[in-house]
Amino acid sequence: MSLLRKLFKKNVAVEELQAPPMPLPQRNDLCWCGSGTKYKKCHLEEDQHTLSRIREKEQAAACSPVLG
């Protein structure tokens, strides 16, 4: 690793976001995880939060300038 990369290395932990399976089930369908509960009671809120974080990350990457 070059000296400049070591000096300007970001110490932020990279968070890997796992996207839920597509297509997502409807609110009253059984959850995709196989728990047997309705999607709205199981993973709906978590999936919405994950998808919004993924969109924010993609928008930030699209708006940032590219510096070699």
N, C-alpha and C positions, 0 to 999 in steps of 0.2 A: 504494500500500500504506500502510495506516495506521501511525502511530508505534508502537502497541502490537504490531501484527503484526511489525514490524521488530525490536522489542526481544525478543520471545518466539519468534522464528522458530527452528525446530530446524535445526541445521546437519548433520543426519544425512542421508547420501545415501539416497534411496529406492530400494530394490532391487525391480525388477520381476521377479516369478517367473513363468516360462512353464510352465504346466501341460502335462504330457504328454497325448497324445491319448487319448480314452476311447472304447471300453473298452480297457484295457491288455491286451497279449497275455499268454498263459501263459508260464511260465519257459522251456519248450523250443520255443516258437514262434519264427519269424523275427522279428527286431527291427523295430519300426515305422519306423525311420529309413531302411531300405532297404539296409543294409550287407551283408546276406546272412548275418550271424552270428546265433546264438541270442540271444534277449532277455536271458537271464541273464548272458551274457558281455559284452553291449554296454551297454544303458541301464537295466537293472533297479535297480542300486544308486543311480544318479543320480536316477531317477524317484522312488524311495522317499524319498530325501533331500529332493527338491523338494516332494513332496506333504506331508511332515511339516512343512517350513518354512511352506507355505501354510496348513496347519491351525493351527500355532502363531500365525501372523499373524491369522487369522480369530478365534481364541479370545481373543487379546489385544484385538482391536477390540471383540469382544462384551462383554468384561468391563470395559472402560474406561468411565468416566463421560463422558457427553456434555456438553461445555461449549461452548455456542454457538460 
